[in-house]
Amino acid sequence: MKREDFEIQITDDGSTTIWLKEIDEHYHSVKGALTEANHIYRDAAFKFRHKGEPLRLLEIGFGTGLNAAVTAMAAEEGRPVHYLSLEKYPLDAEILGEMHYDAVIPSDLWQAIHQAEWNRAVQISSCFTLEKRCADFLADELPHGIDVVYFDAFAPEKQPEMWGRRTFERLYEAMNPGAILTTYCAKGAIRRMLQDVGFKVERLEGPPGGKREILRATKKQERC
Ligand SMILES: C[S@@+](CC[C@H](N)C(=O)[O-])C[C@H]1O[C@@H](n2cnc3c(N)ncnc32)[C@H](O)[C@@H]1O
């Protein structure tokens, strides 16, 4: 990404995000990037689903690695996880350095996440294995046996091809019974699509100071 294509901006909780000029889109909520990562992904998905057994988590859109970092911190509380994150356009180390997330994430953890090699599983800590995969979600095959999905694509108005029915059918197939998916997008059309594919969908309160609602979708348990 060229310098003139983006700006680093400070969000309402003091943490930074990236704004892409061409599509007028942010990587995180401008109401608080860290607050969003903690509320929608770490708490409503990872901590909610984690019952102590090792989990397989799939993130759509690694971006800055902020969701990965807050999850790695929560994993240290005894919640082992294999964190697979797909990213089509990995960010340069220089841009990541300018985000100054070491103000909110321990800097050794931040370094370990960003120095981890792409396209292989790397043990970051005793409870956190990270696999950053340079991949196109729309074109590449998805792994199966997923327990938690962080669906953190750009907004439907900006990247509609990521939010089609086929996306949620593929994720449903990739997920274990009882697995959950969270996303910041609570639009009625997306909620109905998730229900139509077979998920049980809850509308949850959004992050403090941010969106009013978010979605959590659960793949129903199989009946015999
Ligand atoms: C909203 S940002 C994700 C923010 C990220 N989770 C974080 O913690 O910083 C959306 C991400 O999806 C990535 N992306 C866009 N199209 C993609 C595709 N087809 N496959 C995989 N990643 C894609 C973008 O490059 C961007 O990093």
The ligand as an SDF file (V2000), in Angstrom:
LIG
                    3D

 27 29  0  0  0  0  0  0  0  0999 V2000
  -11.8650   -4.5470    8.5420 C   0  0  0  0  0  0  0  0  0  0  0  0
  -10.2500   -5.0120    8.0510 S   0  0  0  0  0  0  0  0  0  0  0  0
   -9.7910   -6.2070    9.2710 C   0  0  0  0  0  0  0  0  0  0  0  0
   -9.1990   -5.6270   10.5290 C   0  0  0  0  0  0  0  0  0  0  0  0
   -8.4310   -6.6550   11.3340 C   0  0  0  0  0  0  0  0  0  0  0  0
   -9.2320   -7.7430   11.7960 N   0  0  0  0  0  0  0  0  0  0  0  0
   -7.6250   -6.0470   12.4680 C   0  0  0  0  0  0  0  0  0  0  0  0
   -7.6820   -6.5760   13.6240 O   0  0  0  0  0  0  0  0  0  0  0  0
   -6.9070   -5.0890   12.2040 O   0  0  0  0  0  0  0  0  0  0  0  0
  -10.6220   -6.0710    6.6510 C   0  0  0  0  0  0  0  0  0  0  0  0
   -9.4320   -6.8580    6.1550 C   0  0  0  0  0  0  0  0  0  0  0  0
   -9.8650   -7.7840    5.1490 O   0  0  0  0  0  0  0  0  0  0  0  0
   -8.8330   -7.8960    4.1780 C   0  0  0  0  0  0  0  0  0  0  0  0
   -9.4060   -8.4650    2.9360 N   0  0  0  0  0  0  0  0  0  0  0  0
  -10.0920   -7.8220    1.9600 C   0  0  0  0  0  0  0  0  0  0  0  0
  -10.4770   -8.6920    1.0050 N   0  0  0  0  0  0  0  0  0  0  0  0
  -10.0280   -9.9230    1.3950 C   0  0  0  0  0  0  0  0  0  0  0  0
  -10.1140  -11.2220    0.8130 C   0  0  0  0  0  0  0  0  0  0  0  0
  -10.7560  -11.4400   -0.3410 N   0  0  0  0  0  0  0  0  0  0  0  0
   -9.5370  -12.2490    1.4690 N   0  0  0  0  0  0  0  0  0  0  0  0
   -8.8790  -12.0490    2.6630 C   0  0  0  0  0  0  0  0  0  0  0  0
   -8.7680  -10.8300    3.2500 N   0  0  0  0  0  0  0  0  0  0  0  0
   -9.3430   -9.7800    2.6220 C   0  0  0  0  0  0  0  0  0  0  0  0
   -8.3650   -6.4540    4.0460 C   0  0  0  0  0  0  0  0  0  0  0  0
   -7.0920   -6.3800    3.4290 O   0  0  0  0  0  0  0  0  0  0  0  0
   -8.3510   -5.9960    5.4980 C   0  0  0  0  0  0  0  0  0  0  0  0
   -7.1100   -6.2700    6.1060 O   0  0  0  0  0  0  0  0  0  0  0  0
  1  2  1  0
  2  3  1  0
  2 10  1  0
  3  4  1  0
  4  5  1  0
  5  6  1  0
  5  7  1  0
  7  8  2  0
  7  9  1  0
 10 11  1  0
 11 12  1  0
 11 26  1  0
 12 13  1  0
 13 14  1  0
 13 24  1  0
 14 15  1  0
 14 23  1  0
 15 16  2  0
 16 17  1  0
 17 18  1  0
 17 23  2  0
 18 19  1  0
 18 20  2  0
 20 21  1  0
 21 22  2  0
 22 23  1  0
 24 25  1  0
 24 26  1  0
 26 27  1  0
M  CHG  2   2   1   9  -1
M  END
$$$$
